[in-house]
Amino acid sequence: MGDIPDSHPRKASLLARAKLTEAAAEGLLAESALIAHGRGEAFDYLLGEKTSESASLAIRETAARLQNAERPVISLNGNTTVLAGEQAIRAAAIIGCPVEVNIYYRTPERMEKLISTLENLRHKVANQDPPLGRDASQWPEIVNSVDILGGDADGRIEGLEGPRAICSSRGIESADAVLVPLEDGDRCEALVALGKQVLVIDLNPLSRTSRMAHVTIVDEVSRAMTELCSALVEEPKISQWDNGQALRDALEIIAQAPNQIPN
């Protein structure tokens, strides 16, 4: 893809497509990854391709719950690693938690490539400016201490069968709070049944994942993860969260989409 001018109204979306297409060609993603992204883009159109006030509140609630958890973990699939892996590493460094590569179509080759991608991103984040209020001299060490899990595959998610049940014993299996962007409904339901706080990012407010989760951020993953990093620095407090209302707010935004059509 050639250079996209900053003035292009959909520059971010086009760059995301290019990233995913390149990653798929390099073997990081399953064939269905681009289909899943396209489905999400359709909802993003209807949501106005921006983070709503309701989504921002959900991001702050997610930040508060991750920081108050004893054993939080950020779970990353292929698309999230490609689109928001850098932000995920930064968020994990601020929280002091691991990230875990956990994918639906698991192969040794794909896992190795995704973990290697995150290791490179960890090095990149370690050389960036630290968040506000963090000691610049300590930031590289903090970032480099972020564990990247998933390769060990020594844990299981009870209630699931086959490769979908595989996880890390030091990550999802032992976690009390899991941030799972772009999760599938069965796994989300299984994690909730295990008593874990499940915090998700999903552009479809009617998906089973969105409806099952404790907190749902209805937003595009790279926007949401970028704002999450900012919210974590502010250290918000846990609220009396109503996830059903957050989903209704998103549906209300979608319902207003026809009003954008000129008469």
Steps between C-alpha positions, in 0.01 A plus 500: 500500500633843405525795731163606636466876557415614851194671356346167398193450724562126533878493525505304826265236360702459181824467695339234721394303192852524360653377827269200514547412134878506543483299823278238335745467212780445754307221671408679823124477445245236411304539177190607692679794664430744216135395491469567873662841458264589217201412715632728772558783254132487403399567860763773528340680204170500687667621819651796316860367508571676827508418868166587655454648846355167614803312366732742678322426827537127434872550437538679834307222676724241335811691610374513859419130512832395349690710752297364791533137396755275673593298189396689186604391151453644150408229250591569136386324185659551160304807390551677831872426497531655154273799558563581867790288622710807576226656712441166675865477603490858625182433698646182649811691610288762675286236672788263572337197339583248226357478151399164359474403135187288479360424157209299363688333214817405684807371316860495629612717210234765553560510875874543449448788257250680723719466809801623301295799382414588860861463609601752233222733612612467861847617398341792312283607796798474736672767294202736495426779744337370819145588603446820694630466854723198431876510550668506159807322636289205621260477206714271277541249783128511580405436137755224451362323807162452329460125450378387160318173561326249278779287366502266798137384454502334844158615621138438407175693502247273666176466308664501157635215290780461249752773406262774614553390862877549488646786702793585725492392864676828591256706295134440429469184711607669825372852422219665693444767234549457125493767233408312183464721191313337211410185695256231383181435692570146621833592656357813657218297655747241630719765661199660669389158626842457662440811709742728316427863427473514121566835335457509124536724197238420237346720228181293496286590804270204431767230487493230766840622616371854552194376687687249718792723606512699822620811314471545122686773314307548176781652297771424245785317669792733423302809605382329817845371597657842441242665726541220755868587538403860580226392742739271688727794578204687651423205733118524492280339767264205452140614459155341526532387139189417294624310196151461358463877490835533324380260230171686466695825460695346211181374337350847531797645310454237228126577483582864424718406199217553242485866608836551327339438161417832329139564399 
